[in-house]
Amino acid sequence: ELIVDYAFSHLSMHKIYLRVLSDNIRAYKSYEHAGFVKEGLFHDDVCIDGLYHDVIFMARYKD
């Protein structure tokens, strides 16, 4: 939360975005709890150990 606050107040950022693997539910819920919202889903976006995974894009906007 401190980093997000710093980015908005000192770096004049309007939006912070991140990517999270769709099967990482715990991380997704954590980001949601921190105020990030889902903005999109990219199917088969990342290949890890030969398996493709969907990626969720999330963002948080300055209040």
C-alpha positions in Angstrom: 0.0 0.0 0.0 2.9 2.4 0.8 4.4 1.9 -2.7 1.0 2.5 -4.4 0.5 5.7 -2.3 4.0 6.9 -3.2 3.4 6.2 -6.9 0.2 8.3 -6.9 1.3 11.1 -4.7 5.0 11.6 -5.5 5.4 10.2 -9.0 2.1 11.7 -10.3 1.0 8.4 -11.7 -2.7 8.1 -12.7 -2.8 4.3 -13.1 -0.8 1.3 -11.9 -1.3 -2.0 -13.6 -0.2 -5.6 -13.1 -0.5 -9.0 -14.5 -1.3 -12.2 -12.6 -1.7 -15.8 -13.7 -5.3 -16.7 -13.7 -4.8 -19.8 -11.7 -3.1 -17.8 -8.9 -6.4 -17.1 -7.0 -4.7 -16.2 -3.8 -2.6 -13.4 -5.5 -5.7 -12.2 -7.5 -7.8 -11.9 -4.3 -4.9 -10.1 -2.6 -4.7 -7.5 -5.4 -8.5 -7.1 -5.4 -8.4 -6.5 -1.7 -5.7 -3.8 -2.3 -8.1 -2.0 -4.7 -7.0 -3.3 -8.1 -9.8 -4.3 -10.6 -9.8 -6.7 -13.4 -9.3 -5.0 -16.8 -8.7 -7.9 -19.1 -7.9 -11.6 -19.7 -5.2 -12.8 -22.2 -5.7 -16.4 -23.1 -2.5 -18.6 -23.3 -0.3 -15.5 -22.8 2.5 -17.1 -20.8 4.3 -20.4 -21.3 5.8 -21.9 -18.2 7.5 -25.4 -18.4 5.8 -26.0 -21.7 2.3 -25.2 -20.5 0.4 -22.1 -21.5 -1.5 -20.0 -18.9 -4.1 -17.3 -19.0 -3.0 -13.9 -17.6 -5.3 -11.4 -15.9 -4.5 -7.7 -16.3 -5.5 -5.6 -13.2 -5.3 -1.9 -12.6 -5.8 0.6 -9.8 -6.5 4.3 -10.6 -5.7 7.3 -8.5 -8.7 8.3 -6.5 
